[in-house]
Amino acid sequence: MDLSSLPTDNGFRLRGQEVSRLETFVDAAFAFSMTMLVIFYNQLPDSAAELREAMRKVPSFVLCFILLVQFWQAHNLWSRRYGLEDRKSTVLSLAFLMVVLVWVYPLRMVISSGLAMLTGGWLPSEISLDKAHWLLDLQTVFMIYGAGYGLLSWLMWRLNRHALHNADALELDARERHLAITDLGFDRIRTLAAAISLCMSLMLLAVPQARLESLQMLGVLVASLPMFVYAAMGAAMGYYGGKRSSALVALEQGRTDAA
């Protein structure tokens, strides 16, 4: 392959020019998963009141849509950059797809319950928490979210790591290797955040519910700590991305000086 003739994206030569059957399958499955997020999932509203109630579900749909699009975009970028179609790439991509299809409906329930809690019930929740066992129910919701998010992040980590193992065969230059390692780092941060969130949920299950209830609002905040991990994840990714961008500038400057 004449790499010099390939189109580039942010200086990365796109080796996956032909859309493979696997990529087509992944795209179709993601499109199907999006249909499971639609706000009119039972039947179309036949009154203005039902329409208003359905429109209250739009924020949950938007957040779920954004999350799924982020993972679809990550896999699509991986496919465009490397064009790998070997056995390991196929297995990892199919596993990635399986997690998406299993996770999509619980994701909608998790997001809706979180928004309902943040808005004091103004936004509707698709899952009810048992007042007698609210701590167990809440941590179950957090763990389902974390398991899906963590698995998808880990699978993208494996895909990017596989591409780096084939760096010589793909003839990745210094800039491409740097960008690939950067993506790998982002995947690690996401996976670690999900793992920490899961561990925190398991630890909170060991806390007596009555003890948290005695703390009132502080107890609710403590019980919600597993989700705050993802806010910290965003800050960590911003810091890491800044460092990698600075390193890339230094790399490019060094190449320019050497020339």
Sequence and secondary structure as in RCSB ss.txt:
>XXXX:A:sequence
MDLSSLPTDNGFRLRGQEVSRLETFVDAAFAFSMTMLVIFYNQLPDSAAELREAMRKVPSFVLCFILLVQFWQAH
NLWSRRYGLEDRKSTVLSLAFLMVVLVWVYPLRMVISSGLAMLTGGWLPSEISLDKAHWLLDLQTVFMIYGAGYG
LLSWLMWRLNRHALHNADALELDARERHLAITDLGFDRIRTLAAAISLCMSLMLLAVPQARLESLQMLGVLVASL
PMFVYAAMGAAMGYYGGKRSSALVALEQGRTDAA
>XXXX:A:secstr
  GGGS EETTEE    S  HHHHHHHHHHHHHHHTT S  S    SHHHHHHHHTTHHHHHHHHHHHHHHHHHH
HHHHHHH   SHHHHHHHHHHHHHHHHHHHHHHHHHHHHHHHHTTTSS  SS   GGGHHHHHHHHHHHHHHHHH
HHHHHHHHHHHHHHHTHHHHT  HHHHHHHHHHHHHHHHHHHHHHHHHHHHHHHTTS HHHHHHTTHHHHHHHTH
HHHHHHHHHHHHHHHHHHHHHHHHHHHHHHHHH 
